């Protein structure tokens, strides 16, 4: 994990997991991405690297379907519906009569092994798809996030499932740990929004809550048009403080988790705080 010069991004490189091209290249072209989550790093126990990589590629490919390329909204939604159907097939019992080859085999063959080998909670994977579908719907309709509560609801499906899936693999399921994991994952998602909105705004997406903007006389339309009205830095400072508080609440989880997972999470949290510092600068 390496913070880079502004715009700040945190590069996480998959280990022992080759770049998997999606089965439908037109639907989800291969991209180079910046990530906010560790992917099968050397700190992870070797037996957990395959399921972590499988979760990563499931989310990464779905995100590409939702965001990359030139497909229109109905096409993207249909592709995600097909993708959701393949998830359901991958979760079927091993003795199921549905033996047809899976689409996106590079994604769903290892994911099926992870689902059955580690009893992965499939609803968490479905939540990720729900968030990607929401992005498409909101972008097509021009809808923005009215307040922080709406944004937190989105993060509960776009980010928090990843942390909960990782905790599941490590056998951690107590409510306090899950709540702190949610705080960290939500903070990381918000950091991703604040660190470089020039990626989201050209796509017609503004994750700055409208009530925060309105309190300083700002409108999402100005940001989407590429303007930097007075008050934007003040709003960004307030939103950074919000993400920082979420990270602070979740940070005690680092001491709760065993062995290398705790050390990996320390890197995640410290990296998040560093990026917040850079955003403020």
VENKA-V818668 format. One record per residue. SS is DSSP state (a for helix, b for strand, c for the rest). PSI is psi as a letter, one per 40 degrees, with the letter a starting at -180 (* if undefined). OMEGA is omega as a letter, one per 40 degrees, with the letter a starting at -180 (NA if undefined). Layout:
# VENKA-V818668
SS | PSI | OMEGA
SS | PSI | OMEGA
This chain:
# VENKA-V818668
c | h | a
b | h | i
b | h | a
c | i | i
c | i | a
c | i | e
c | h | a
c | h | i
c | i | a
b | h | a
b | h | i
c | h | a
c | h | i
c | i | i
c | h | a
c | f | i
c | h | a
c | i | i
c | h | a
c | h | i
c | h | i
c | i | a
c | d | i
c | g | a
c | d | i
c | d | a
c | d | a
c | g | a
c | i | i
c | h | a
c | i | i
c | h | a
c | i | i
c | h | a
c | i | i
c | e | a
c | i | i
c | i | a
c | h | i
c | f | a
c | i | a
c | e | i
c | d | a
c | h | i
c | h | a
a | d | a
a | d | a
a | e | a
a | d | i
a | d | i
a | d | i
a | d | i
a | d | i
a | d | i
a | d | a
a | d | a
a | d | i
a | d | a
a | d | a
a | d | a
a | d | i
a | d | i
a | d | i
a | d | i
a | d | a
a | d | a
a | d | a
c | i | i
c | a | a
c | e | a
c | i | i
c | i | a
a | d | i
a | d | i
a | d | i
a | d | a
a | d | i
a | d | i
a | d | i
a | d | i
a | d | i
a | d | i
a | d | i
a | d | i
a | d | i
a | d | i
a | d | i
a | d | i
a | d | i
a | d | a
c | e | i
c | i | i
c | i | a
c | d | a
c | e | a
c | i | i
c | e | i
c | g | a
c | e | i
c | i | i
c | i | i
c | h | i
c | i | a
c | f | a
a | d | i
a | d | i
a | d | a
a | d | i
a | d | i
a | d | i
a | d | i
a | d | i
a | d | i
a | d | a
a | d | a
a | d | a
a | d | a
a | e | i
c | f | a
c | h | i
c | h | a
a | d | i
a | d | i
a | d | i
a | d | i
a | d | i
a | d | i
a | d | i
a | d | i
a | d | i
a | d | i
a | d | i
a | d | i
a | d | i
a | d | a
a | d | a
a | d | a
a | d | i
a | d | a
a | d | a
a | e | a
c | e | a
c | i | i
c | i | a
c | h | a
c | d | a
c | a | a
a | d | i
a | d | i
a | d | a
a | d | i
a | d | i
a | d | i
a | d | a
a | d | i
a | e | i
a | d | a
a | d | a
c | d | a
a | d | i
a | d | a
a | d | i
a | d | a
a | d | i
a | d | i
a | d | i
a | d | i
a | d | a
a | d | i
c | e | i
c | f | i
c | h | a
c | e | a
c | i | a
a | d | a
a | d | i
a | d | i
a | d | i
a | d | i
a | d | i
a | d | i
a | d | i
a | d | a
a | d | a
a | d | i
a | d | i
a | d | i
a | d | i
a | d | i
a | d | i
a | d | i
a | d | i
a | d | a
a | d | a
a | d | a
c | g | a
c | e | i
a | e | i
a | d | a
a | d | a
a | d | i
c | d | i
c | e | a
c | f | a
c | h | i
c | h | a
c | e | i
c | h | a
c | h | a
a | d | a
a | d | i
a | d | i
a | d | a
a | d | i
a | d | i
c | e | i
c | f | a
c | i | i
c | i | i
a | d | a
a | d | i
a | d | a
a | d | a
a | d | i
c | e | i
c | e | i
c | i | i
c | g | a
c | i | i
c | h | a
c | e | a
a | d | a
a | d | i
a | d | i
a | d | a
a | d | i
a | d | i
a | d | a
a | d | i
a | d | i
a | d | i
a | d | i
a | d | a
a | d | i
a | d | i
a | d | i
a | d | i
a | d | i
a | d | a
a | e | a
c | d | i
c | e | i
a | d | i
a | d | a
a | e | a
a | d | a
c | i | a
c | i | i
a | b | a
a | d | i
a | d | i
a | d | i
a | d | i
a | d | a
a | d | i
a | d | i
a | d | i
a | d | a
a | d | i
a | d | i
a | d | i
a | d | i
a | d | i
a | d | i
a | d | i
a | d | i
a | d | a
a | d | i
a | d | a
a | d | i
c | * | NA
